[in-house]
Amino acid sequence: MPVKSSSSSVLVWPTRAEVDSRLRRWAAHNEATRPDLLRLGCFGSFASGDWGVGSDLDLVAVVRDTAVPFERRALEWDLTSLPVSADLLIYTEAEWTAFLTSRTRFARTLGTDTKWLVDRSTR
């Protein structure tokens, strides 16, 4: 999140390198603590290199299975260690497979543009 610089009203946005470092630590933590996690990646402006001041992170996770409804899944993940706001989509393995075969524009985008930070799908 942006932070105030001393007592001025100027906001200091984290650099791309700072965001990348914290994102990778967050991903490594989730890889170590979530045995159900198969894949975790970033898509959107940060992944494509178009990220800048005011941008957020667009994240996608694939888990083996869950009974939690899609719209409530991200509530179980702590995003507070990330230095900017983030949107997290969480799919089960079966949902992810069906999503990719749906051939929607969004599915094609996530299928080709996601930069995977964790990928246990081949293990």
C-alpha positions as a Python dict, from the first residue, in 0.01 Angstrom:
ca = {
    (1, 'M'): (0, 0, 0),
    (2, 'P'): (123, 353, -53),
    (3, 'V'): (272, 511, 255),
    (4, 'K'): (316, 869, 365),
    (5, 'S'): (665, 1007, 343),
    (6, 'S'): (737, 1169, 683),
    (7, 'S'): (478, 1437, 759),
    (8, 'S'): (420, 1549, 403),
    (9, 'S'): (114, 1461, 200),
    (10, 'V'): (323, 1293, -68),
    (11, 'L'): (253, 922, -111),
    (12, 'V'): (542, 691, -194),
    (13, 'W'): (448, 397, -412),
    (14, 'P'): (664, 84, -386),
    (15, 'T'): (896, 11, -676),
    (16, 'R'): (836, -280, -910),
    (17, 'A'): (1135, -459, -755),
    (18, 'E'): (990, -417, -405),
    (19, 'V'): (652, -551, -515),
    (20, 'D'): (816, -843, -696),
    (21, 'S'): (1027, -935, -393),
    (22, 'R'): (732, -924, -152),
    (23, 'L'): (509, -1112, -399),
    (24, 'R'): (767, -1391, -430),
    (25, 'R'): (800, -1417, -50),
    (26, 'W'): (421, -1431, -17),
    (27, 'A'): (404, -1703, -284),
    (28, 'A'): (682, -1905, -115),
    (29, 'H'): (503, -1878, 219),
    (30, 'N'): (178, -2006, 67),
    (31, 'E'): (362, -2286, -111),
    (32, 'A'): (511, -2394, 222),
    (33, 'T'): (192, -2367, 426),
    (34, 'R'): (-81, -2478, 185),
    (35, 'P'): (-41, -2842, 81),
    (36, 'D'): (-356, -2815, -135),
    (37, 'L'): (-199, -2539, -349),
    (38, 'L'): (-113, -2659, -698),
    (39, 'R'): (-41, -2331, -876),
    (40, 'L'): (-14, -1965, -786),
    (41, 'G'): (46, -1694, -1040),
    (42, 'C'): (18, -1334, -1140),
    (43, 'F'): (-155, -1197, -1449),
    (44, 'G'): (-255, -854, -1569),
    (45, 'S'): (-45, -539, -1572),
    (46, 'F'): (222, -660, -1328),
    (47, 'A'): (281, -982, -1522),
    (48, 'S'): (287, -802, -1857),
    (49, 'G'): (523, -527, -1740),
    (50, 'D'): (266, -247, -1772),
    (51, 'W'): (242, -204, -1395),
    (52, 'G'): (285, 143, -1245),
    (53, 'V'): (183, 380, -968),
    (54, 'G'): (-171, 299, -859),
    (55, 'S'): (-171, -52, -1004),
    (56, 'D'): (-280, -356, -807),
    (57, 'L'): (-184, -721, -835),
    (58, 'D'): (-405, -970, -1015),
    (59, 'L'): (-344, -1318, -875),
    (60, 'V'): (-478, -1663, -952),
    (61, 'A'): (-447, -1981, -746),
    (62, 'V'): (-538, -2339, -830),
    (63, 'V'): (-608, -2572, -537),
    (64, 'R'): (-683, -2945, -537),
    (65, 'D'): (-1036, -2906, -405),
    (66, 'T'): (-1247, -2701, -165),
    (67, 'A'): (-1604, -2689, -45),
    (68, 'V'): (-1588, -2311, 1),
    (69, 'P'): (-1793, -2119, -259),
    (70, 'F'): (-1584, -1944, -527),
    (71, 'E'): (-1672, -1592, -413),
    (72, 'R'): (-1561, -1661, -52),
    (73, 'R'): (-1234, -1846, -113),
    (74, 'A'): (-1003, -1545, -115),
    (75, 'L'): (-1121, -1454, 236),
    (76, 'E'): (-912, -1746, 368),
    (77, 'W'): (-589, -1601, 225),
    (78, 'D'): (-390, -1328, 398),
    (79, 'L'): (-295, -1063, 142),
    (80, 'T'): (-180, -805, 398),
    (81, 'S'): (191, -873, 350),
    (82, 'L'): (169, -759, -11),
    (83, 'P'): (274, -396, -55),
    (84, 'V'): (-17, -305, -288),
    (85, 'S'): (-378, -415, -309),
    (86, 'A'): (-443, -748, -475),
    (87, 'D'): (-732, -937, -630),
    (88, 'L'): (-711, -1315, -589),
    (89, 'L'): (-911, -1569, -789),
    (90, 'I'): (-907, -1925, -655),
    (91, 'Y'): (-1010, -2220, -871),
    (92, 'T'): (-1019, -2589, -788),
    (93, 'E'): (-821, -2815, -1019),
    (94, 'A'): (-1142, -2930, -1191),
    (95, 'E'): (-1274, -2575, -1225),
    (96, 'W'): (-943, -2456, -1370),
    (97, 'T'): (-945, -2731, -1633),
    (98, 'A'): (-1305, -2651, -1728),
    (99, 'F'): (-1230, -2277, -1728),
    (100, 'L'): (-938, -2316, -1968),
    (101, 'T'): (-1144, -2528, -2207),
    (102, 'S'): (-1425, -2269, -2207),
    (103, 'R'): (-1228, -2068, -2464),
    (104, 'T'): (-1355, -1736, -2334),
    (105, 'R'): (-1129, -1436, -2382),
    (106, 'F'): (-1056, -1425, -2009),
    (107, 'A'): (-968, -1796, -2005),
    (108, 'R'): (-733, -1751, -2301),
    (109, 'T'): (-571, -1452, -2130),
    (110, 'L'): (-515, -1635, -1802),
    (111, 'G'): (-402, -1948, -1982),
    (112, 'T'): (-134, -1768, -2181),
    (113, 'D'): (-39, -1460, -1977),
    (114, 'T'): (-20, -1589, -1620),
    (115, 'K'): (333, -1589, -1477),
    (116, 'W'): (341, -1885, -1238),
    (117, 'L'): (526, -1836, -910),
    (118, 'V'): (428, -2178, -773),
    (119, 'D'): (367, -2474, -1000),
    (120, 'R'): (319, -2813, -839),
    (121, 'S'): (98, -2937, -1122),
    (122, 'T'): (384, -3127, -1284),
    (123, 'R'): (516, -3290, -965),
}
